[in-house]
Structure formats: structure tokens, C-alpha cells
Amino acid sequence: MTTTLEAAFSEAAKLAPEDQKLFAAWIISELKAEHRWNTLFARSADTLNALADEALREFRAGTTKPLDVD
């Protein structure tokens, strides 16, 4: 464990027990979400490449329109 993580947990240990439970649940939720995102993103490489290729073909063919951000 890094010293930074140790320091974070040391500070969290000073919280009231209910706040510690909430903090721990939040951390676990964030770590699981990060894992899910990484898994989904890793599986999407072929799809993202196909979409990028399609966008480039449309751009080169002149069938795209400028994005109006307003």
C-alpha cells in the first residue's frame, strides 16, 4: 500500500463509524465502476475503430456538417 493511500485511510479512520461505512461503500462502488468501465472499454475497440473509420469516410466524402455547439 502506498503512503498516500495509508494516509487517506488513516484520515478516514478518524470519521464516525457511520461515515466510515459510507466512505468505504463509496470507495468500493467507485472501484467496481472503474473495473466495469475498463472491461467495457476494452471490449469496444473494434466497434470504436469501425465508427472512427465510418466518420472519416463521411468526412472525406463531404457528407458531414459542422457541429453547432450553441
Contact map, one row per residue, 1 for C-alpha under 8 A:
1110110000000000000000000000000000000000000000000000000000000000000000
1111110000000000000000000000000000000000000000000000000000000000000000
1111111000000000000000000000000000000000000000000000000000000000000000
0111111100000000000000000000000000000000000000000000000000000000000000
1111111110000000000000000000000000000000000000000000000000000000000000
1111111111000000000000000000000000000000000000000000000000000000000000
0011111111100000000000000000000000000000000000000000000000000000000000
0001111111110000000000000000000000000000000000000000000000000000000000
0000111111111000000000000000000000000000000000000000000000000000000000
0000011111111100000000000000000000000000000000000000000000000000000000
0000001111111110000000000000000000000000000000000000000000000000000000
0000000111111110000100100000000000000000000000000000000000000000000000
0000000011111111000100000000000000000000000000000000000000000000000000
0000000001111111000000000000000000000000000000000000000000000000000000
0000000000111111101100000000000000000000000000000000000000000000000000
0000000000001111111100000000000000000000000000000000000000000000000000
0000000000000011111110000000000000000000000000000000000000000000000000
0000000000000001111111000000000000000000000000000000000000000000000000
0000000000000011111111100000000000000000000000000000000000000000000000
0000000000011011111111110000000000000000000000000000000000000000000000
0000000000000000111111111000000000000000000000000000000000000000000000
0000000000000000011111111100000000000000000000000000000000000000000000
0000000000010000001111111110000000000000000000000000000000000000000000
0000000000000000000111111111000000000000000000000000000000000000000000
0000000000000000000011111111100000000000000000000000000000000000000000
0000000000000000000001111111110000000000000000000000000000000000000000
0000000000000000000000111111111000000000000000000000000000000000000000
0000000000000000000000011111111100000000000000000000000000000000000000
0000000000000000000000001111111110000000000000000000000000000000000000
0000000000000000000000000111111111000000000000000000000000000000000000
0000000000000000000000000011111111100000000000000000000000000000000000
0000000000000000000000000001111111110000000000000000000000000000000000
0000000000000000000000000000111111111000000000000000000000000000000000
0000000000000000000000000000011111111100000000000000000000000000000000
0000000000000000000000000000001111111110000000000000000000000000000000
0000000000000000000000000000000111111111000000000000000000000000000000
0000000000000000000000000000000011111111100000000000000000000000000000
0000000000000000000000000000000001111111110000000000000000000000000000
0000000000000000000000000000000000111111111000000000000000000000000000
0000000000000000000000000000000000011111111100000000000000000000000000
0000000000000000000000000000000000001111111110000000000000000000000000
0000000000000000000000000000000000000111111110000000000000000000000000
0000000000000000000000000000000000000011111111000000000000000000000000
0000000000000000000000000000000000000001111111110000000000000000000000
0000000000000000000000000000000000000000111111111000000000000000000000
0000000000000000000000000000000000000000001111111100000000000000000000
0000000000000000000000000000000000000000000111111110000000000000000000
0000000000000000000000000000000000000000000111111111000000000000000000
0000000000000000000000000000000000000000000011111111100000000000000000
0000000000000000000000000000000000000000000001111111110000000000000000
0000000000000000000000000000000000000000000000111111111000000000000000
0000000000000000000000000000000000000000000000011111111100000000000000
0000000000000000000000000000000000000000000000001111111110000000000000
0000000000000000000000000000000000000000000000000111111111000000000000
0000000000000000000000000000000000000000000000000011111111100000000000
0000000000000000000000000000000000000000000000000001111111110000000000
0000000000000000000000000000000000000000000000000000111111111000000000
0000000000000000000000000000000000000000000000000000011111111111000000
0000000000000000000000000000000000000000000000000000001111111111000000
0000000000000000000000000000000000000000000000000000000111111110000000
0000000000000000000000000000000000000000000000000000000011111110000000
0000000000000000000000000000000000000000000000000000000001111111000000
0000000000000000000000000000000000000000000000000000000001111111100000
0000000000000000000000000000000000000000000000000000000001100111110000
0000000000000000000000000000000000000000000000000000000000000011111000
0000000000000000000000000000000000000000000000000000000000000001111100
0000000000000000000000000000000000000000000000000000000000000000111110
0000000000000000000000000000000000000000000000000000000000000000011111
0000000000000000000000000000000000000000000000000000000000000000001111
0000000000000000000000000000000000000000000000000000000000000000000111
